[in-house]
Amino acid sequence: MSLNTAQLKTDLKEVYTATYLATGSRDEALDAFIDAFTDKLEAYVKTAQVIYTDGLTAGAYPVVGTFNGEVR
């Protein structure tokens, strides 16, 4: 599955709109924007999938199995 850029754009528009319409101080609005922006960006990046095809060897033999890992 590839990254869903269209959804990220939608999410970021929501973040911007919520900040634009927010009441309160400039600093509160800025903090809210940064918090929401980083949450949306983290969620977007974590949808990435690493697909290993080849390249590693164990001596004369190719490495087989499932690549396990995560984006943190």
PQR file with spaces between the fields and no chain letter, atoms N, CA, C, O and H, PARSE charges and radii, in Angstrom:
ATOM       1  N    MET     1       0.846   -1.179    0.000 -0.4000 1.5000
ATOM       2  CA   MET     1       0.000    0.000    0.000 -0.0000 2.0000
ATOM       3  C    MET     1       0.887    1.236    0.000  0.5500 1.7000
ATOM       4  O    MET     1       1.832    1.325    0.784 -0.5500 1.4000
ATOM       5  N    SER     2       0.595    2.166   -0.855 -0.4000 1.5000
ATOM       6  CA   SER     2       1.388    3.384   -0.900 -0.0000 2.0000
ATOM       7  C    SER     2       0.820    4.417    0.074  0.5500 1.7000
ATOM       8  O    SER     2      -0.293    4.269    0.579 -0.5500 1.4000
ATOM       9  H    SER     2      -0.173    2.093   -1.492  0.4000 1.0000
ATOM      10  N    LEU     3       1.591    5.443    0.320 -0.4000 1.5000
ATOM      11  CA   LEU     3       1.155    6.502    1.213 -0.0000 2.0000
ATOM      12  C    LEU     3      -0.047    7.231    0.604  0.5500 1.7000
ATOM      13  O    LEU     3      -0.102    7.454   -0.605 -0.5500 1.4000
ATOM      14  H    LEU     3       2.495    5.563   -0.091  0.4000 1.0000
ATOM      15  N    ASN     4      -0.992    7.592    1.446 -0.4000 1.5000
ATOM      16  CA   ASN     4      -2.216    8.231    0.989 -0.0000 2.0000
ATOM      17  C    ASN     4      -2.074    9.748    1.091  0.5500 1.7000
ATOM      18  O    ASN     4      -2.502   10.357    2.071 -0.5500 1.4000
ATOM      19  H    ASN     4      -0.947    7.411    2.428  0.4000 1.0000
ATOM      20  N    THR     5      -1.473   10.342    0.077 -0.4000 1.5000
ATOM      21  CA   THR     5      -1.212   11.782    0.064 -0.0000 2.0000
ATOM      22  C    THR     5      -2.504   12.583    0.028  0.5500 1.7000
ATOM      23  O    THR     5      -2.591   13.639    0.655 -0.5500 1.4000
ATOM      24  H    THR     5      -1.126    9.847   -0.720  0.4000 1.0000
ATOM      25  N    ALA     6      -3.501   12.103   -0.687 -0.4000 1.5000
ATOM      26  CA   ALA     6      -4.782   12.819   -0.749 -0.0000 2.0000
ATOM      27  C    ALA     6      -5.401   12.940    0.642  0.5500 1.7000
ATOM      28  O    ALA     6      -5.921   13.998    0.998 -0.5500 1.4000
ATOM      29  H    ALA     6      -3.431   11.245   -1.196  0.4000 1.0000
ATOM      30  N    GLN     7      -5.349   11.869    1.427 -0.4000 1.5000
ATOM      31  CA   GLN     7      -5.896   11.908    2.780 -0.0000 2.0000
ATOM      32  C    GLN     7      -5.089   12.849    3.668  0.5500 1.7000
ATOM      33  O    GLN     7      -5.656   13.570    4.488 -0.5500 1.4000
ATOM      34  H    GLN     7      -4.926   11.010    1.137  0.4000 1.0000
ATOM      35  N    LEU     8      -3.775   12.843    3.508 -0.4000 1.5000
ATOM      36  CA   LEU     8      -2.936   13.761    4.278 -0.0000 2.0000
ATOM      37  C    LEU     8      -3.326   15.213    3.980  0.5500 1.7000
ATOM      38  O    LEU     8      -3.432   16.028    4.897 -0.5500 1.4000
ATOM      39  H    LEU     8      -3.314   12.257    2.841  0.4000 1.0000
ATOM      40  N    LYS     9      -3.536   15.532    2.717 -0.4000 1.5000
ATOM      41  CA   LYS     9      -3.934   16.895    2.353 -0.0000 2.0000
ATOM      42  C    LYS     9      -5.255   17.265    3.013  0.5500 1.7000
ATOM      43  O    LYS     9      -5.406   18.374    3.526 -0.5500 1.4000
ATOM      44  H    LYS     9      -3.450   14.871    1.972  0.4000 1.0000
ATOM      45  N    THR    10      -6.208   16.346    3.004 -0.4000 1.5000
ATOM      46  CA   THR    10      -7.497   16.580    3.653 -0.0000 2.0000
ATOM      47  C    THR    10      -7.316   16.801    5.143  0.5500 1.7000
ATOM      48  O    THR    10      -7.891   17.725    5.719 -0.5500 1.4000
ATOM      49  H    THR    10      -6.085   15.445    2.588  0.4000 1.0000
ATOM      50  N    ASP    11      -6.511   15.944    5.767 -0.4000 1.5000
ATOM      51  CA   ASP    11      -6.260   16.065    7.206 -0.0000 2.0000
ATOM      52  C    ASP    11      -5.597   17.397    7.553  0.5500 1.7000
ATOM      53  O    ASP    11      -5.958   18.034    8.543 -0.5500 1.4000
ATOM      54  H    ASP    11      -6.044   15.194    5.299  0.4000 1.0000
ATOM      55  N    LEU    12      -4.631   17.814    6.740 -0.4000 1.5000
ATOM      56  CA   LEU    12      -3.931   19.064    7.018 -0.0000 2.0000
ATOM      57  C    LEU    12      -4.831   20.278    6.798  0.5500 1.7000
ATOM      58  O    LEU    12      -4.689   21.287    7.489 -0.5500 1.4000
ATOM      59  H    LEU    12      -4.338   17.296    5.936  0.4000 1.0000
ATOM      60  N    LYS    13      -5.750   20.188    5.845 -0.4000 1.5000
ATOM      61  CA   LYS    13      -6.724   21.269    5.669 -0.0000 2.0000
ATOM      62  C    LYS    13      -7.597   21.386    6.918  0.5500 1.7000
ATOM      63  O    LYS    13      -7.912   22.492    7.359 -0.5500 1.4000
ATOM      64  H    LYS    13      -5.865   19.368    5.284  0.4000 1.0000
ATOM      65  N    GLU    14      -7.986   20.249    7.483 -0.4000 1.5000
ATOM      66  CA   GLU    14      -8.783   20.257    8.719 -0.0000 2.0000
ATOM      67  C    GLU    14      -7.997   20.886    9.866  0.5500 1.7000
ATOM      68  O    GLU    14      -8.541   21.671   10.643 -0.5500 1.4000
ATOM      69  H    GLU    14      -7.731   19.351    7.125  0.4000 1.0000
ATOM      70  N    VAL    15      -6.726   20.540    9.966 -0.4000 1.5000
ATOM      71  CA   VAL    15      -5.875   21.106   11.018 -0.0000 2.0000
ATOM      72  C    VAL    15      -5.773   22.617   10.843  0.5500 1.7000
ATOM      73  O    VAL    15      -5.912   23.368   11.808 -0.5500 1.4000
ATOM      74  H    VAL    15      -6.284   19.903    9.335  0.4000 1.0000
ATOM      75  N    TYR    16      -5.533   23.053    9.629 -0.4000 1.5000
ATOM      76  CA   TYR    16      -5.399   24.485    9.359 -0.0000 2.0000
ATOM      77  C    TYR    16      -6.699   25.224    9.664  0.5500 1.7000
ATOM      78  O    TYR    16      -6.692   26.273   10.308 -0.5500 1.4000
ATOM      79  H    TYR    16      -5.420   22.443    8.845  0.4000 1.0000
ATOM      80  N    THR    17      -7.806   24.669    9.198 -0.4000 1.5000
ATOM      81  CA   THR    17      -9.102   25.307    9.417 -0.0000 2.0000
ATOM      82  C    THR    17      -9.419   25.403   10.905  0.5500 1.7000
ATOM      83  O    THR    17      -9.896   26.435   11.376 -0.5500 1.4000
ATOM      84  H    THR    17      -7.812   23.817    8.675  0.4000 1.0000
ATOM      85  N    ALA    18      -9.155   24.333   11.641 -0.4000 1.5000
ATOM      86  CA   ALA    18      -9.414   24.359   13.084 -0.0000 2.0000
ATOM      87  C    ALA    18      -8.565   25.430   13.759  0.5500 1.7000
ATOM      88  O    ALA    18      -9.040   26.110   14.668 -0.5500 1.4000
ATOM      89  H    ALA    18      -8.768   23.494   11.258  0.4000 1.0000
ATOM      90  N    THR    19      -7.333   25.587   13.332 -0.4000 1.5000
ATOM      91  CA   THR    19      -6.457   26.602   13.902 -0.0000 2.0000
ATOM      92  C    THR    19      -6.926   28.007   13.510  0.5500 1.7000
ATOM      93  O    THR    19      -6.926   28.929   14.325 -0.5500 1.4000
ATOM      94  H    THR    19      -6.947   25.034   12.593  0.4000 1.0000
ATOM      95  N    TYR    20      -7.319   28.141   12.264 -0.4000 1.5000
ATOM      96  CA   TYR    20      -7.777   29.435   11.749 -0.0000 2.0000
ATOM      97  C    TYR    20      -9.016   29.924   12.500  0.5500 1.7000
ATOM      98  O    TYR    20      -9.165   31.118   12.758 -0.5500 1.4000
ATOM      99  H    TYR    20      -7.319   27.392   11.602  0.4000 1.0000
ATOM     100  N    LEU    21      -9.900   28.989   12.845 -0.4000 1.5000
ATOM     101  CA   LEU    21     -11.141   29.330   13.521 -0.0000 2.0000
ATOM     102  C    LEU    21     -11.014   29.340   15.041  0.5500 1.7000
ATOM     103  O    LEU    21     -11.955   29.710   15.743 -0.5500 1.4000
ATOM     104  H    LEU    21      -9.779   28.019   12.636  0.4000 1.0000
ATOM     105  N    ALA    22      -9.861   28.938   15.544 -0.4000 1.5000
ATOM     106  CA   ALA    22      -9.669   28.835   16.990 -0.0000 2.0000
ATOM     107  C    ALA    22      -9.736   30.208   17.656  0.5500 1.7000
ATOM     108  O    ALA    22      -9.352   31.232   17.090 -0.5500 1.4000
ATOM     109  H    ALA    22      -9.096   28.638   14.973  0.4000 1.0000
ATOM     110  N    THR    23     -10.238   30.176   18.873 -0.4000 1.5000
ATOM     111  CA   THR    23     -10.218   31.380   19.680 -0.0000 2.0000
ATOM     112  C    THR    23      -9.134   31.214   20.727  0.5500 1.7000
ATOM     113  O    THR    23      -8.671   30.103   20.983 -0.5500 1.4000
ATOM     114  H    THR    23     -10.550   29.345   19.333  0.4000 1.0000
ATOM     115  N    GLY    24      -8.744   32.286   21.310 -0.4000 1.5000
ATOM     116  CA   GLY    24      -7.680   32.215   22.307 -0.0000 2.0000
ATOM     117  C    GLY    24      -6.452   32.938   21.807  0.5500 1.7000
ATOM     118  O    GLY    24      -6.488   33.660   20.811 -0.5500 1.4000
ATOM     119  H    GLY    24      -9.121   33.189   21.102  0.4000 1.0000
ATOM     120  N    SER    25      -5.382   32.727   22.513 -0.4000 1.5000
ATOM     121  CA   SER    25      -4.156   33.447   22.186 -0.0000 2.0000
ATOM     122  C    SER    25      -3.470   32.863   20.960  0.5500 1.7000
ATOM     123  O    SER    25      -3.737   31.736   20.543 -0.5500 1.4000
ATOM     124  H    SER    25      -5.353   32.140   23.322  0.4000 1.0000
ATOM     125  N    ARG    26      -2.599   33.649   20.411 -0.4000 1.5000
ATOM     126  CA   ARG    26      -1.789   33.201   19.268 -0.0000 2.0000
ATOM     127  C    ARG    26      -0.960   31.985   19.656  0.5500 1.7000
ATOM     128  O    ARG    26      -0.857   31.032   18.884 -0.5500 1.4000
ATOM     129  H    ARG    26      -2.382   34.565   20.749  0.4000 1.0000
ATOM     130  N    ASP    27      -0.369   32.012   20.845 -0.4000 1.5000
ATOM     131  CA   ASP    27       0.464   30.893   21.294 -0.0000 2.0000
ATOM     132  C    ASP    27      -0.348   29.615   21.464  0.5500 1.7000
ATOM     133  O    ASP    27       0.131   28.533   21.126 -0.5500 1.4000
ATOM     134  H    ASP    27      -0.453   32.786   21.473  0.4000 1.0000
ATOM     135  N    GLU    28      -1.559   29.723   21.979 -0.4000 1.5000
ATOM     136  CA   GLU    28      -2.422   28.543   22.128 -0.0000 2.0000
ATOM     137  C    GLU    28      -2.785   27.968   20.758  0.5500 1.7000
ATOM     138  O    GLU    28      -2.771   26.752   20.564 -0.5500 1.4000
ATOM     139  H    GLU    28      -1.948   30.603   22.254  0.4000 1.0000
ATOM     140  N    ALA    29      -3.107   28.847   19.816 -0.4000 1.5000
ATOM     141  CA   ALA    29      -3.439   28.405   18.464 -0.0000 2.0000
ATOM     142  C    ALA    29      -2.238   27.745   17.802  0.5500 1.7000
ATOM     143  O    ALA    29      -2.374   26.728   17.122 -0.5500 1.4000
ATOM     144  H    ALA    29      -3.118   29.834   19.973  0.4000 1.0000
ATOM     145  N    LEU    30      -1.067   28.330   18.003 -0.4000 1.5000
ATOM     146  CA   LEU    30       0.145   27.765   17.417 -0.0000 2.0000
ATOM     147  C    LEU    30       0.444   26.386   18.005  0.5500 1.7000
ATOM     148  O    LEU    30       0.767   25.454   17.270 -0.5500 1.4000
ATOM     149  H    LEU    30      -0.957   29.157   18.554  0.4000 1.0000
ATOM     150  N    ASP    31       0.336   26.257   19.320 -0.4000 1.5000
ATOM     151  CA   ASP    31       0.558   24.957   19.967 -0.0000 2.0000
ATOM     152  C    ASP    31      -0.441   23.917   19.470  0.5500 1.7000
ATOM     153  O    ASP    31      -0.066   22.778   19.194 -0.5500 1.4000
ATOM     154  H    ASP    31       0.073   27.015   19.917  0.4000 1.0000
ATOM     155  N    ALA    32      -1.705   24.302   19.356 -0.4000 1.5000
ATOM     156  CA   ALA    32      -2.730   23.382   18.865 -0.0000 2.0000
ATOM     157  C    ALA    32      -2.440   22.957   17.431  0.5500 1.7000
ATOM     158  O    ALA    32      -2.602   21.788   17.081 -0.5500 1.4000
ATOM     159  H    ALA    32      -2.010   25.228   19.581  0.4000 1.0000
ATOM     160  N    PHE    33      -2.009   23.908   16.599 -0.4000 1.5000
ATOM     161  CA   PHE    33      -1.675   23.590   15.211 -0.0000 2.0000
ATOM     162  C    PHE    33      -0.519   22.609   15.141  0.5500 1.7000
ATOM     163  O    PHE    33      -0.596   21.607   14.430 -0.5500 1.4000
ATOM     164  H    PHE    33      -1.877   24.857   16.883  0.4000 1.0000
ATOM     165  N    ILE    34       0.546   22.887   15.870 -0.4000 1.5000
ATOM     166  CA   ILE    34       1.736   22.024   15.837 -0.0000 2.0000
ATOM     167  C    ILE    34       1.398   20.626   16.345  0.5500 1.7000
ATOM     168  O    ILE    34       1.823   19.632   15.755 -0.5500 1.4000
ATOM     169  H    ILE    34       0.609   23.701   16.448  0.4000 1.0000
ATOM     170  N    ASP    35       0.637   20.543   17.434 -0.4000 1.5000
ATOM     171  CA   ASP    35       0.255   19.227   17.967 -0.0000 2.0000
ATOM     172  C    ASP    35      -0.554   18.431   16.949  0.5500 1.7000
ATOM     173  O    ASP    35      -0.262   17.262   16.694 -0.5500 1.4000
ATOM     174  H    ASP    35       0.291   21.350   17.912  0.4000 1.0000
ATOM     175  N    ALA    36      -1.562   19.059   16.372 -0.4000 1.5000
ATOM     176  CA   ALA    36      -2.409   18.362   15.406 -0.0000 2.0000
ATOM     177  C    ALA    36      -1.641   18.023   14.130  0.5500 1.7000
ATOM     178  O    ALA    36      -1.801   16.936   13.574 -0.5500 1.4000
ATOM     179  H    ALA    36      -1.800   20.009   16.578  0.4000 1.0000
ATOM     180  N    PHE    37      -0.809   18.952   13.668 -0.4000 1.5000
ATOM     181  CA   PHE    37      -0.019   18.723   12.457 -0.0000 2.0000
ATOM     182  C    PHE    37       0.910   17.525   12.628  0.5500 1.7000
ATOM     183  O    PHE    37       0.976   16.660   11.756 -0.5500 1.4000
ATOM     184  H    PHE    37      -0.678   19.835   14.119  0.4000 1.0000
ATOM     185  N    THR    38       1.626   17.473   13.749 -0.4000 1.5000
ATOM     186  CA   THR    38       2.568   16.367   13.952 -0.0000 2.0000
ATOM     187  C    THR    38       1.836   15.041   14.133  0.5500 1.7000
ATOM     188  O    THR    38       2.333   14.001   13.704 -0.5500 1.4000
ATOM     189  H    THR    38       1.573   18.177   14.458  0.4000 1.0000
ATOM     190  N    ASP    39       0.660   15.064   14.764 -0.4000 1.5000
ATOM     191  CA   ASP    39      -0.129   13.829   14.893 -0.0000 2.0000
ATOM     192  C    ASP    39      -0.544   13.303   13.519  0.5500 1.7000
ATOM     193  O    ASP    39      -0.429   12.108   13.246 -0.5500 1.4000
ATOM     194  H    ASP    39       0.255   15.909   15.113  0.4000 1.0000
ATOM     195  N    LYS    40      -1.023   14.193   12.664 -0.4000 1.5000
ATOM     196  CA   LYS    40      -1.440   13.787   11.314 -0.0000 2.0000
ATOM     197  C    LYS    40      -0.250   13.307   10.492  0.5500 1.7000
ATOM     198  O    LYS    40      -0.355   12.321    9.762 -0.5500 1.4000
ATOM     199  H    LYS    40      -1.116   15.164   12.886  0.4000 1.0000
ATOM     200  N    LEU    41       0.877   13.996   10.607 -0.4000 1.5000
ATOM     201  CA   LEU    41       2.068   13.607    9.856 -0.0000 2.0000
ATOM     202  C    LEU    41       2.594   12.255   10.325  0.5500 1.7000
ATOM     203  O    LEU    41       2.975   11.418    9.507 -0.5500 1.4000
ATOM     204  H    LEU    41       0.963   14.796   11.200  0.4000 1.0000
ATOM     205  N    GLU    42       2.616   12.040   11.632 -0.4000 1.5000
ATOM     206  CA   GLU    42       3.058   10.747   12.164 -0.0000 2.0000
ATOM     207  C    GLU    42       2.157    9.616   11.669  0.5500 1.7000
ATOM     208  O    GLU    42       2.650    8.567   11.253 -0.5500 1.4000
ATOM     209  H    GLU    42       2.306   12.720   12.297  0.4000 1.0000
ATOM     210  N    ALA    43       0.854    9.822   11.712 -0.4000 1.5000
ATOM     211  CA   ALA    43      -0.082    8.806   11.231 -0.0000 2.0000
ATOM     212  C    ALA    43       0.155    8.510    9.748  0.5500 1.7000
ATOM     213  O    ALA    43       0.092    7.357    9.323 -0.5500 1.4000
ATOM     214  H    ALA    43       0.453   10.674   12.050  0.4000 1.0000
ATOM     215  N    TYR    44       0.425    9.551    8.969 -0.4000 1.5000
ATOM     216  CA   TYR    44       0.696    9.390    7.542 -0.0000 2.0000
ATOM     217  C    TYR    44       1.957    8.561    7.306  0.5500 1.7000
ATOM     218  O    TYR    44       1.950    7.617    6.516 -0.5500 1.4000
ATOM     219  H    TYR    44       0.476   10.488    9.314  0.4000 1.0000
ATOM     220  N    VAL    45       3.019    8.916    7.984 -0.4000 1.5000
ATOM     221  CA   VAL    45       4.294    8.225    7.792 -0.0000 2.0000
ATOM     222  C    VAL    45       4.185    6.759    8.224  0.5500 1.7000
ATOM     223  O    VAL    45       4.786    5.882    7.602 -0.5500 1.4000
ATOM     224  H    VAL    45       3.024    9.683    8.626  0.4000 1.0000
ATOM     225  N    LYS    46       3.435    6.498    9.268 -0.4000 1.5000
ATOM     226  CA   LYS    46       3.308    5.126    9.767 -0.0000 2.0000
ATOM     227  C    LYS    46       2.496    4.228    8.846  0.5500 1.7000
ATOM     228  O    LYS    46       2.442    3.019    9.069 -0.5500 1.4000
ATOM     229  H    LYS    46       2.947    7.210    9.774  0.4000 1.0000
ATOM     230  N    THR    47       1.858    4.786    7.811 -0.4000 1.5000
ATOM     231  CA   THR    47       1.157    3.942    6.852 -0.0000 2.0000
ATOM     232  C    THR    47       2.107    3.387    5.792  0.5500 1.7000
ATOM     233  O    THR    47       1.712    2.551    4.980 -0.5500 1.4000
ATOM     234  H    THR    47       1.902    5.768    7.629  0.4000 1.0000
ATOM     235  N    ALA    48       3.351    3.848    5.797 -0.4000 1.5000
ATOM     236  CA   ALA    48       4.330    3.380    4.812 -0.0000 2.0000
ATOM     237  C    ALA    48       4.610    1.894    5.017  0.5500 1.7000
ATOM     238  O    ALA    48       4.612    1.395    6.142 -0.5500 1.4000
ATOM     239  H    ALA    48       3.672    4.527    6.457  0.4000 1.0000
ATOM     240  N    GLN    49       4.841    1.217    3.935 -0.4000 1.5000
ATOM     241  CA   GLN    49       5.224   -0.184    3.987 -0.0000 2.0000
ATOM     242  C    GLN    49       6.589   -0.352    3.320  0.5500 1.7000
ATOM     243  O    GLN    49       6.858    0.229    2.269 -0.5500 1.4000
ATOM     244  H    GLN    49       4.840    1.623    3.021  0.4000 1.0000
ATOM     245  N    VAL    50       7.429   -1.145    3.942 -0.4000 1.5000
ATOM     246  CA   VAL    50       8.723   -1.479    3.364 -0.0000 2.0000
ATOM     247  C    VAL    50       8.576   -2.838    2.704  0.5500 1.7000
ATOM     248  O    VAL    50       8.219   -3.817    3.359 -0.5500 1.4000
ATOM     249  H    VAL    50       7.210   -1.617    4.796  0.4000 1.0000
ATOM     250  N    ILE    51       8.849   -2.898    1.417 -0.4000 1.5000
ATOM     251  CA   ILE    51       8.765   -4.159    0.691 -0.0000 2.0000
ATOM     252  C    ILE    51      10.180   -4.552    0.292  0.5500 1.7000
ATOM     253  O    ILE    51      10.800   -3.938   -0.577 -0.5500 1.4000
ATOM     254  H    ILE    51       9.139   -2.103    0.885  0.4000 1.0000
ATOM     255  N    TYR    52      10.663   -5.583    0.946 -0.4000 1.5000
ATOM     256  CA   TYR    52      12.006   -6.074    0.668 -0.0000 2.0000
ATOM     257  C    TYR    52      11.933   -7.039   -0.505  0.5500 1.7000
ATOM     258  O    TYR    52      11.112   -7.956   -0.504 -0.5500 1.4000
ATOM     259  H    TYR    52      10.160   -6.081    1.652  0.4000 1.0000
ATOM     260  N    THR    53      12.776   -6.839   -1.496 -0.4000 1.5000
ATOM     261  CA   THR    53      12.756   -7.736   -2.648 -0.0000 2.0000
ATOM     262  C    THR    53      13.977   -8.647   -2.694  0.5500 1.7000
ATOM     263  O    THR    53      13.824   -9.858   -2.850 -0.5500 1.4000
ATOM     264  H    THR    53      13.443   -6.094   -1.496  0.4000 1.0000
ATOM     265  N    ASP    54      15.169   -8.106   -2.566 -0.4000 1.5000
ATOM     266  CA   ASP    54      16.366   -8.937   -2.549 -0.0000 2.0000
ATOM     267  C    ASP    54      17.567   -8.094   -2.190  0.5500 1.7000
ATOM     268  O    ASP    54      17.445   -6.899   -1.921 -0.5500 1.4000
ATOM     269  H    ASP    54      15.294   -7.122   -2.439  0.4000 1.0000
ATOM     270  N    GLY    55      18.725   -8.720   -2.187 -0.4000 1.5000
ATOM     271  CA   GLY    55      19.953   -7.976   -1.946 -0.0000 2.0000
ATOM     272  C    GLY    55      20.775   -8.508   -0.789  0.5500 1.7000
ATOM     273  O    GLY    55      21.997   -8.367   -0.799 -0.5500 1.4000
ATOM     274  H    GLY    55      18.825   -9.690   -2.406  0.4000 1.0000
ATOM     275  N    LEU    56      20.149   -9.112    0.206 -0.4000 1.5000
ATOM     276  CA   LEU    56      20.904   -9.659    1.324 -0.0000 2.0000
ATOM     277  C    LEU    56      21.241  -11.117    1.075  0.5500 1.7000
ATOM     278  O    LEU    56      20.458  -11.854    0.475 -0.5500 1.4000
ATOM     279  H    LEU    56      19.156   -9.226    0.214  0.4000 1.0000
ATOM     280  N    THR    57      22.398  -11.519    1.535 -0.4000 1.5000
ATOM     281  CA   THR    57      22.789  -12.921    1.408 -0.0000 2.0000
ATOM     282  C    THR    57      23.329  -13.418    2.735  0.5500 1.7000
ATOM     283  O    THR    57      23.809  -12.634    3.555 -0.5500 1.4000
ATOM     284  H    THR    57      23.033  -10.920    2.022  0.4000 1.0000
ATOM     285  N    ALA    58      23.248  -14.714    2.940 -0.4000 1.5000
ATOM     286  CA   ALA    58      23.838  -15.382    4.098 -0.0000 2.0000
ATOM     287  C    ALA    58      24.870  -16.344    3.514  0.5500 1.7000
ATOM     288  O    ALA    58      24.568  -17.497    3.207 -0.5500 1.4000
ATOM     289  H    ALA    58      22.858  -15.350    2.275  0.4000 1.0000
ATOM     290  N    GLY    59      26.084  -15.844    3.372 -0.4000 1.5000
ATOM     291  CA   GLY    59      27.088  -16.640    2.673 -0.0000 2.0000
ATOM     292  C    GLY    59      26.743  -16.685    1.199  0.5500 1.7000
ATOM     293  O    GLY    59      26.608  -15.645    0.553 -0.5500 1.4000
ATOM     294  H    GLY    59      26.329  -14.907    3.622  0.4000 1.0000
ATOM     295  N    ALA    60      26.601  -17.885    0.669 -0.4000 1.5000
ATOM     296  CA   ALA    60      26.278  -18.048   -0.745 -0.0000 2.0000
ATOM     297  C    ALA    60      24.777  -18.115   -0.985  0.5500 1.7000
ATOM     298  O    ALA    60      24.338  -18.273   -2.124 -0.5500 1.4000
ATOM     299  H    ALA    60      26.710  -18.729    1.193  0.4000 1.0000
ATOM     300  N    TYR    61      23.982  -17.997    0.081 -0.4000 1.5000
ATOM     301  CA   TYR    61      22.538  -18.185   -0.038 -0.0000 2.0000
ATOM     302  C    TYR    61      21.774  -16.871    0.190  0.5500 1.7000
ATOM     303  O    TYR    61      22.164  -16.061    1.032 -0.5500 1.4000
ATOM     304  H    TYR    61      24.338  -17.869    1.007  0.4000 1.0000
ATOM     305  N    PRO    62      20.708  -16.670   -0.550 -0.5600 1.5000
ATOM     306  CA   PRO    62      19.899  -15.464   -0.304  0.2800 2.0000
ATOM     307  C    PRO    62      19.157  -15.577    1.028  0.5500 1.7000
ATOM     308  O    PRO    62      18.821  -16.674    1.474 -0.5500 1.4000
ATOM     309  N    VAL    63      18.915  -14.464    1.633 -0.4000 1.5000
ATOM     310  CA   VAL    63      18.149  -14.429    2.869 -0.0000 2.0000
ATOM     311  C    VAL    63      16.669  -14.521    2.505  0.5500 1.7000
ATOM     312  O    VAL    63      16.198  -13.819    1.610 -0.5500 1.4000
ATOM     313  H    VAL    63      19.188  -13.572    1.271  0.4000 1.0000
ATOM     314  N    VAL    64      15.949  -15.380    3.195 -0.4000 1.5000
ATOM     315  CA   VAL    64      14.508  -15.516    2.951 -0.0000 2.0000
ATOM     316  C    VAL    64      13.752  -15.284    4.250  0.5500 1.7000
ATOM     317  O    VAL    64      14.316  -15.406    5.338 -0.5500 1.4000
ATOM     318  H    VAL    64      16.331  -15.951    3.922  0.4000 1.0000
ATOM     319  N    GLY    65      12.506  -14.959    4.134 -0.4000 1.5000
ATOM     320  CA   GLY    65      11.677  -14.754    5.314 -0.0000 2.0000
ATOM     321  C    GLY    65      10.959  -13.423    5.248  0.5500 1.7000
ATOM     322  O    GLY    65      10.917  -12.766    4.208 -0.5500 1.4000
ATOM     323  H    GLY    65      12.048  -14.861    3.251  0.4000 1.0000
ATOM     324  N    THR    66      10.410  -13.053    6.349 -0.4000 1.5000
ATOM     325  CA   THR    66       9.626  -11.826    6.439 -0.0000 2.0000
ATOM     326  C    THR    66      10.448  -10.752    7.137  0.5500 1.7000
ATOM     327  O    THR    66      11.057  -10.995    8.178 -0.5500 1.4000
ATOM     328  H    THR    66      10.444  -13.587    7.194  0.4000 1.0000
ATOM     329  N    PHE    67      10.454   -9.589    6.561 -0.4000 1.5000
ATOM     330  CA   PHE    67      11.107   -8.436    7.170 -0.0000 2.0000
ATOM     331  C    PHE    67      10.166   -7.888    8.242  0.5500 1.7000
ATOM     332  O    PHE    67       9.040   -7.493    7.939 -0.5500 1.4000
ATOM     333  H    PHE    67       9.959   -9.392    5.715  0.4000 1.0000
ATOM     334  N    ASN    68      10.620   -7.863    9.477 -0.4000 1.5000
ATOM     335  CA   ASN    68       9.811   -7.338   10.571 -0.0000 2.0000
ATOM     336  C    ASN    68      10.391   -6.027   11.046  0.5500 1.7000
ATOM     337  O    ASN    68      11.601   -5.919   11.245 -0.5500 1.4000
ATOM     338  H    ASN    68      11.535   -8.184    9.723  0.4000 1.0000
ATOM     339  N    GLY    69       9.556   -5.039   11.230 -0.4000 1.5000
ATOM     340  CA   GLY    69      10.009   -3.751   11.706 -0.0000 2.0000
ATOM     341  C    GLY    69       8.853   -2.783   11.748  0.5500 1.7000
ATOM     342  O    GLY    69       7.721   -3.137   11.418 -0.5500 1.4000
ATOM     343  H    GLY    69       8.573   -5.126   11.069  0.4000 1.0000
ATOM     344  N    GLU    70       9.136   -1.569   12.151 -0.4000 1.5000
ATOM     345  CA   GLU    70       8.114   -0.549   12.216 -0.0000 2.0000
ATOM     346  C    GLU    70       8.746    0.831   12.124  0.5500 1.7000
ATOM     347  O    GLU    70       9.938    1.001   12.379 -0.5500 1.4000
ATOM     348  H    GLU    70      10.055   -1.282   12.420  0.4000 1.0000
ATOM     349  N    VAL    71       7.945    1.799   11.761 -0.4000 1.5000
ATOM     350  CA   VAL    71       8.387    3.184   11.739 -0.0000 2.0000
ATOM     351  C    VAL    71       8.037    3.785   13.086  0.5500 1.7000
ATOM     352  O    VAL    71       6.885    3.722   13.517 -0.5500 1.4000
ATOM     353  H    VAL    71       6.976    1.661   11.553  0.4000 1.0000
ATOM     354  N    ARG    72       9.017    4.364   13.749 -0.4000 1.5000
ATOM     355  CA   ARG    72       8.766    4.955   15.067 -0.0000 2.0000
ATOM     356  C    ARG    72       8.994    6.445   15.037  0.5500 1.7000
ATOM     357  O    ARG    72       8.831    7.115   16.056 -0.5500 1.4000
ATOM     358  H    ARG    72       9.952    4.415   13.399  0.4000 1.0000
